[in-house]
Amino acid sequence: MSTLLVEPTSPMAEVNSASDRLRTTMAAARLSFNWLGVRKSLNSQQKDQAADSFGAEGKFLSAGKKLLDTSHPAFKAVTAIRGRAVAYWKGVSLPYPEPGLRLIRQDAVTEFDSKVAEFRVELEDAVAELDRHYDELREAARGRLGDLFDPSDYPPTLSGMFGIEHDYPSVEPPDYLRQLSPELYEQECRRVQSRFDEAVQLAEQAFLEELAKLVDHLAERLSGQDDGKPKVFRDSAVTNLSDFFERFRALNVRSNDQLDELVERAQGVVNGVAPQDLRDSGSLRQQIASQLSSVQSSLDGLLVDRPRRNIIRRPR
Protein backbone atom coordinates (compact mmCIF):
# COMPACT_ATOMS: atom_id res chain seq x y z
CA MET A 1 0.00 0.00 0.00
CA SER A 2 1.44 3.38 -0.97
CA THR A 3 1.63 6.35 1.35
CA LEU A 4 0.51 9.81 0.29
CA LEU A 5 2.49 12.68 1.83
CA VAL A 6 0.73 16.04 1.80
CA GLU A 7 2.43 19.34 2.53
CA PRO A 8 0.79 21.23 5.45
CA THR A 9 -0.10 24.17 3.20
CA SER A 10 -1.66 22.13 0.41
CA PRO A 11 -5.45 22.15 -0.27
CA MET A 12 -5.55 18.48 0.68
CA ALA A 13 -4.02 19.26 4.07
CA GLU A 14 -6.70 21.92 4.62
CA VAL A 15 -9.43 19.39 3.84
CA ASN A 16 -7.94 16.89 6.26
CA SER A 17 -7.58 19.53 8.95
CA ALA A 18 -11.23 20.54 8.62
CA SER A 19 -12.45 16.96 8.41
CA ASP A 20 -10.35 16.06 11.45
CA ARG A 21 -12.01 18.88 13.35
CA LEU A 22 -15.38 17.46 12.37
CA ARG A 23 -14.39 13.99 13.56
CA THR A 24 -13.08 15.20 16.90
CA THR A 25 -15.72 17.80 17.76
CA MET A 26 -18.91 16.41 16.20
CA ALA A 27 -21.25 13.49 16.84
CA ALA A 28 -23.58 11.82 14.38
CA ALA A 29 -27.22 12.35 15.36
CA ARG A 30 -30.28 10.72 13.87
CA LEU A 31 -33.87 11.92 14.26
CA SER A 32 -36.65 9.51 13.34
CA PHE A 33 -40.42 9.35 13.62
CA ASN A 34 -43.09 6.75 14.20
CA TRP A 35 -46.07 8.13 12.31
CA LEU A 36 -49.57 6.93 11.60
CA GLY A 37 -50.07 6.28 7.90
CA VAL A 38 -53.18 8.00 6.59
CA ARG A 39 -53.19 6.54 3.09
CA LYS A 40 -53.85 2.94 2.11
CA SER A 41 -53.90 1.16 -1.22
CA LEU A 42 -57.19 -0.30 -2.38
CA ASN A 43 -57.47 -4.07 -2.32
CA SER A 44 -58.02 -6.03 -5.55
CA GLN A 45 -61.80 -6.04 -5.24
CA GLN A 46 -61.91 -2.31 -4.58
CA LYS A 47 -59.60 -1.59 -7.51
CA ASP A 48 -61.79 -3.69 -9.79
CA GLN A 49 -64.82 -1.74 -8.59
CA ALA A 50 -63.10 1.58 -9.21
CA ALA A 51 -61.81 0.43 -12.61
CA ASP A 52 -65.31 -0.53 -13.77
CA SER A 53 -66.38 3.10 -13.66
CA PHE A 54 -63.62 3.91 -16.19
CA GLY A 55 -63.98 0.79 -18.29
CA ALA A 56 -60.50 -0.30 -17.20
CA GLU A 57 -58.95 -3.44 -15.75
CA GLY A 58 -58.25 -3.37 -12.02
CA LYS A 59 -54.79 -4.93 -12.30
CA PHE A 60 -53.63 -1.97 -14.38
CA LEU A 61 -55.01 0.59 -11.93
CA SER A 62 -53.10 2.10 -9.02
CA ALA A 63 -55.42 3.60 -6.45
CA GLY A 64 -55.52 4.47 -2.76
CA LYS A 65 -57.73 6.03 -0.15
CA LYS A 66 -57.11 8.72 2.44
CA LEU A 67 -58.12 7.46 5.86
CA LEU A 68 -58.25 10.73 7.78
CA ASP A 69 -58.64 14.41 6.98
CA THR A 70 -55.15 15.77 7.59
CA SER A 71 -56.39 19.35 7.20
CA HIS A 72 -58.23 19.10 10.52
CA PRO A 73 -56.68 21.62 12.97
CA ALA A 74 -55.87 18.91 15.51
CA PHE A 75 -54.05 16.83 12.90
CA LYS A 76 -52.19 19.87 11.56
CA ALA A 77 -51.02 20.64 15.09
CA VAL A 78 -49.47 17.17 15.31
CA THR A 79 -47.80 17.50 11.91
CA ALA A 80 -46.44 20.95 12.78
CA ILE A 81 -44.46 19.50 15.69
CA ARG A 82 -42.70 17.08 13.37
CA GLY A 83 -41.84 19.96 11.03
CA ARG A 84 -40.42 22.05 13.88
CA ALA A 85 -38.40 19.11 15.21
CA VAL A 86 -36.82 18.51 11.80
CA ALA A 87 -36.11 22.23 11.36
CA TYR A 88 -34.43 22.36 14.78
CA TRP A 89 -32.33 19.24 14.06
CA LYS A 90 -31.13 20.66 10.74
CA GLY A 91 -30.53 24.08 12.28
CA VAL A 92 -28.06 22.79 14.89
CA SER A 93 -26.27 20.31 12.65
CA LEU A 94 -24.24 19.84 9.50
CA PRO A 95 -24.97 17.41 6.66
CA TYR A 96 -23.29 14.02 6.59
CA PRO A 97 -23.08 11.83 3.46
CA GLU A 98 -25.18 8.99 4.86
CA PRO A 99 -28.99 9.08 4.71
CA GLY A 100 -30.66 10.07 7.96
CA LEU A 101 -27.49 11.24 9.72
CA ARG A 102 -26.29 14.75 10.52
CA LEU A 103 -23.39 16.04 12.61
CA ILE A 104 -23.94 18.04 15.79
CA ARG A 105 -21.35 19.51 18.14
CA GLN A 106 -20.46 17.14 20.95
CA ASP A 107 -20.87 19.94 23.49
CA ALA A 108 -24.43 20.49 22.21
CA VAL A 109 -25.62 16.90 22.75
CA THR A 110 -27.17 17.61 26.17
CA GLU A 111 -29.09 20.58 24.80
CA PHE A 112 -30.19 18.49 21.81
CA ASP A 113 -31.46 15.76 24.16
CA SER A 114 -33.45 18.28 26.16
CA LYS A 115 -34.97 19.91 23.11
CA VAL A 116 -36.05 16.59 21.58
CA ALA A 117 -37.58 15.67 24.95
CA GLU A 118 -39.60 18.91 24.80
CA PHE A 119 -40.83 18.02 21.33
CA ARG A 120 -41.90 14.59 22.65
CA VAL A 121 -43.98 16.18 25.39
CA GLU A 122 -45.56 18.58 22.90
CA LEU A 123 -46.31 15.68 20.58
CA GLU A 124 -47.93 13.62 23.33
CA ASP A 125 -50.20 16.54 24.22
CA ALA A 126 -51.08 17.20 20.58
CA VAL A 127 -51.83 13.52 19.94
CA ALA A 128 -54.05 13.41 23.04
CA GLU A 129 -55.99 16.35 21.63
CA LEU A 130 -56.20 14.66 18.22
CA ASP A 131 -57.47 11.49 19.88
CA ARG A 132 -60.34 13.47 21.38
CA HIS A 133 -61.44 14.23 17.81
CA TYR A 134 -60.76 10.71 16.54
CA ASP A 135 -64.38 9.51 16.51
CA GLU A 136 -65.37 12.64 14.65
CA LEU A 137 -62.61 12.11 12.07
CA ARG A 138 -63.54 8.45 11.54
CA GLU A 139 -67.20 9.30 11.02
CA ALA A 140 -66.24 11.97 8.52
CA ALA A 141 -64.09 9.40 6.70
CA ARG A 142 -67.01 6.95 6.65
CA GLY A 143 -69.13 9.58 4.91
CA ARG A 144 -66.44 10.46 2.37
CA LEU A 145 -65.25 6.95 1.54
CA GLY A 146 -68.64 5.25 1.32
CA ASP A 147 -68.20 1.57 0.45
CA LEU A 148 -64.42 1.96 0.63
CA PHE A 149 -64.58 2.63 4.37
CA ASP A 150 -63.20 -0.28 6.39
CA PRO A 151 -63.24 -0.09 10.22
CA SER A 152 -60.22 -2.41 10.38
CA ASP A 153 -58.10 0.34 8.78
CA TYR A 154 -58.36 2.34 12.00
CA PRO A 155 -56.60 1.56 15.29
CA PRO A 156 -58.77 1.73 18.45
CA THR A 157 -56.89 4.81 19.64
CA LEU A 158 -54.25 7.21 18.30
CA SER A 159 -52.25 6.95 21.52
CA GLY A 160 -48.85 5.48 20.66
CA MET A 161 -49.35 5.98 16.92
CA PHE A 162 -46.98 8.97 16.77
CA GLY A 163 -43.49 9.28 18.21
CA ILE A 164 -40.13 11.02 17.96
CA GLU A 165 -36.91 9.08 18.46
CA HIS A 166 -33.26 10.09 18.33
CA ASP A 167 -29.93 8.35 18.74
CA TYR A 168 -26.23 8.82 18.15
CA PRO A 169 -24.95 6.02 15.89
CA SER A 170 -21.21 5.57 15.70
CA VAL A 171 -19.66 6.35 12.33
CA GLU A 172 -16.17 5.27 13.39
CA PRO A 173 -14.67 1.85 12.59
CA PRO A 174 -15.39 -0.65 15.40
CA ASP A 175 -12.37 -1.31 17.62
CA TYR A 176 -12.74 -5.07 17.39
CA LEU A 177 -11.72 -4.88 13.72
CA ARG A 178 -8.26 -3.73 14.78
CA GLN A 179 -7.60 -7.15 16.29
CA LEU A 180 -9.64 -9.28 13.90
CA SER A 181 -8.35 -7.75 10.67
CA PRO A 182 -5.90 -4.84 10.77
CA GLU A 183 -6.12 -4.51 6.98
CA LEU A 184 -9.92 -4.26 7.07
CA TYR A 185 -9.67 -1.81 9.95
CA GLU A 186 -7.38 0.45 7.94
CA GLN A 187 -9.76 0.20 4.99
CA GLU A 188 -12.65 1.30 7.21
CA CYS A 189 -10.57 4.16 8.58
CA ARG A 190 -9.97 5.41 5.05
CA ARG A 191 -13.66 5.08 4.26
CA VAL A 192 -14.64 7.12 7.32
CA GLN A 193 -12.00 9.75 6.51
CA SER A 194 -13.45 10.02 3.01
CA ARG A 195 -16.92 10.47 4.50
CA PHE A 196 -15.75 13.37 6.66
CA ASP A 197 -13.86 14.93 3.76
CA GLU A 198 -17.13 14.86 1.86
CA ALA A 199 -18.99 16.25 4.88
CA VAL A 200 -16.71 19.30 4.76
CA GLN A 201 -17.71 19.90 1.14
CA LEU A 202 -21.38 19.43 1.96
CA ALA A 203 -21.16 21.92 4.82
CA GLU A 204 -19.46 24.53 2.62
CA GLN A 205 -22.03 24.06 -0.13
CA ALA A 206 -24.95 24.27 2.30
CA PHE A 207 -23.64 27.47 3.89
CA LEU A 208 -22.91 29.06 0.51
CA GLU A 209 -26.33 28.25 -0.91
CA GLU A 210 -28.19 29.42 2.19
CA LEU A 211 -26.28 32.68 2.43
CA ALA A 212 -26.76 33.34 -1.29
CA LYS A 213 -30.50 32.74 -0.98
CA LEU A 214 -30.85 35.05 2.05
CA VAL A 215 -28.74 37.83 0.53
CA ASP A 216 -30.53 37.56 -2.80
CA HIS A 217 -33.95 37.77 -1.13
CA LEU A 218 -33.13 40.82 0.99
CA ALA A 219 -31.36 42.62 -1.87
CA GLU A 220 -34.36 42.00 -4.14
CA ARG A 221 -36.78 43.35 -1.52
CA LEU A 222 -34.70 46.47 -0.90
CA SER A 223 -34.09 47.38 -4.53
CA GLY A 224 -36.66 48.62 -7.01
CA GLN A 225 -40.30 49.47 -6.50
CA ASP A 226 -43.79 48.04 -6.88
CA ASP A 227 -46.27 50.51 -8.42
CA GLY A 228 -43.97 53.41 -7.60
CA LYS A 229 -43.57 52.41 -3.94
CA PRO A 230 -40.71 50.63 -2.19
CA LYS A 231 -41.17 46.88 -2.13
CA VAL A 232 -42.64 45.44 1.05
CA PHE A 233 -40.50 43.05 3.07
CA ARG A 234 -40.98 41.16 6.30
CA ASP A 235 -38.74 41.50 9.33
CA SER A 236 -37.64 37.90 8.71
CA ALA A 237 -35.77 39.02 5.58
CA VAL A 238 -33.30 40.68 7.97
CA THR A 239 -33.58 38.49 11.07
CA ASN A 240 -33.05 35.30 9.08
CA LEU A 241 -29.64 36.61 8.10
CA SER A 242 -28.81 37.26 11.76
CA ASP A 243 -29.86 33.71 12.60
CA PHE A 244 -27.63 32.41 9.81
CA PHE A 245 -24.59 34.31 11.13
CA GLU A 246 -25.12 32.87 14.60
CA ARG A 247 -25.45 29.33 13.26
CA PHE A 248 -22.41 29.79 11.02
CA ARG A 249 -20.29 30.87 13.99
CA ALA A 250 -21.40 27.80 15.94
CA LEU A 251 -20.95 25.23 13.17
CA ASN A 252 -18.26 26.60 10.87
CA VAL A 253 -15.23 24.30 10.60
CA ARG A 254 -13.03 27.01 9.05
CA SER A 255 -12.45 25.07 5.86
CA ASN A 256 -12.87 27.85 3.31
CA ASP A 257 -11.31 31.31 3.72
CA GLN A 258 -13.39 32.76 0.86
CA LEU A 259 -16.60 31.62 2.52
CA ASP A 260 -15.51 33.06 5.87
CA GLU A 261 -14.70 36.39 4.22
CA LEU A 262 -18.04 36.58 2.43
CA VAL A 263 -19.97 35.79 5.60
CA GLU A 264 -18.01 38.52 7.40
CA ARG A 265 -18.77 40.99 4.60
CA ALA A 266 -22.48 40.19 4.60
CA GLN A 267 -22.65 40.48 8.37
CA GLY A 268 -20.87 43.82 8.25
CA VAL A 269 -23.47 45.15 5.79
CA VAL A 270 -26.52 44.42 7.98
CA ASN A 271 -24.91 44.59 11.42
CA GLY A 272 -26.92 46.93 13.65
CA VAL A 273 -29.54 47.59 10.95
CA ALA A 274 -33.11 47.03 12.13
CA PRO A 275 -35.91 46.22 9.67
CA GLN A 276 -37.76 49.41 10.60
CA ASP A 277 -34.63 51.48 9.87
CA LEU A 278 -34.78 50.23 6.28
CA ARG A 279 -38.45 51.13 6.00
CA ASP A 280 -37.91 54.62 7.40
CA SER A 281 -34.83 55.63 5.40
CA GLY A 282 -34.74 55.44 1.63
CA SER A 283 -31.05 56.33 1.51
CA LEU A 284 -30.14 53.59 4.00
CA ARG A 285 -32.26 51.16 2.04
CA GLN A 286 -30.41 52.03 -1.17
CA GLN A 287 -27.01 51.82 0.53
CA ILE A 288 -27.68 48.38 2.01
CA ALA A 289 -29.11 47.12 -1.29
CA SER A 290 -25.97 48.25 -3.15
CA GLN A 291 -23.62 46.61 -0.65
CA LEU A 292 -25.63 43.38 -0.67
CA SER A 293 -25.50 43.31 -4.46
CA SER A 294 -21.71 43.35 -4.26
CA VAL A 295 -21.75 40.44 -1.80
CA GLN A 296 -24.26 38.69 -4.02
CA SER A 297 -21.96 38.92 -7.05
CA SER A 298 -19.08 37.41 -5.08
CA LEU A 299 -21.31 34.61 -3.82
CA ASP A 300 -22.52 33.85 -7.33
CA GLY A 301 -18.95 33.67 -8.55
CA LEU A 302 -17.91 31.35 -5.74
CA LEU A 303 -20.89 29.06 -6.28
CA VAL A 304 -20.28 28.79 -10.03
CA ASP A 305 -16.51 28.92 -10.30
CA ARG A 306 -15.13 27.37 -7.14
CA PRO A 307 -13.33 24.11 -8.01
CA ARG A 308 -14.54 20.95 -6.39
CA ARG A 309 -12.01 19.72 -3.88
CA ASN A 310 -9.94 16.79 -5.09
CA ILE A 311 -10.34 14.25 -2.37
CA ILE A 312 -7.48 11.86 -3.00
CA ARG A 313 -8.37 8.32 -2.12
CA ARG A 314 -5.42 6.15 -1.14
CA PRO A 315 -5.16 2.70 -2.75
CA ARG A 316 -6.89 0.00 -0.79
Secondary structure as GFF3:
##gff-version 3
##sequence-region A 1 316
A	DSSP	alpha_helix	11	25	.	.	.	ID=ss1
A	DSSP	beta_strand	26	34	.	.	.	ID=ss2
A	DSSP	beta_strand	39	41	.	.	.	ID=ss3
A	DSSP	alpha_helix	44	52	.	.	.	ID=ss4
A	DSSP	three_ten_helix	58	60	.	.	.	ID=ss5
A	DSSP	beta_strand	64	66	.	.	.	ID=ss6
A	DSSP	alpha_helix	73	91	.	.	.	ID=ss7
A	DSSP	beta_strand	93	95	.	.	.	ID=ss8
A	DSSP	beta_strand	102	105	.	.	.	ID=ss9
A	DSSP	three_ten_helix	106	108	.	.	.	ID=ss10
A	DSSP	alpha_helix	109	132	.	.	.	ID=ss11
A	DSSP	alpha_helix	134	145	.	.	.	ID=ss12
A	DSSP	three_ten_helix	146	148	.	.	.	ID=ss13
A	DSSP	three_ten_helix	151	153	.	.	.	ID=ss14
A	DSSP	beta_strand	163	167	.	.	.	ID=ss15
A	DSSP	alpha_helix	176	180	.	.	.	ID=ss16
A	DSSP	alpha_helix	182	222	.	.	.	ID=ss17
A	DSSP	beta_strand	225	226	.	.	.	ID=ss18
A	DSSP	beta_strand	229	230	.	.	.	ID=ss19
A	DSSP	alpha_helix	236	251	.	.	.	ID=ss20
A	DSSP	alpha_helix	257	270	.	.	.	ID=ss21
A	DSSP	alpha_helix	275	280	.	.	.	ID=ss22
A	DSSP	alpha_helix	282	305	.	.	.	ID=ss23
###
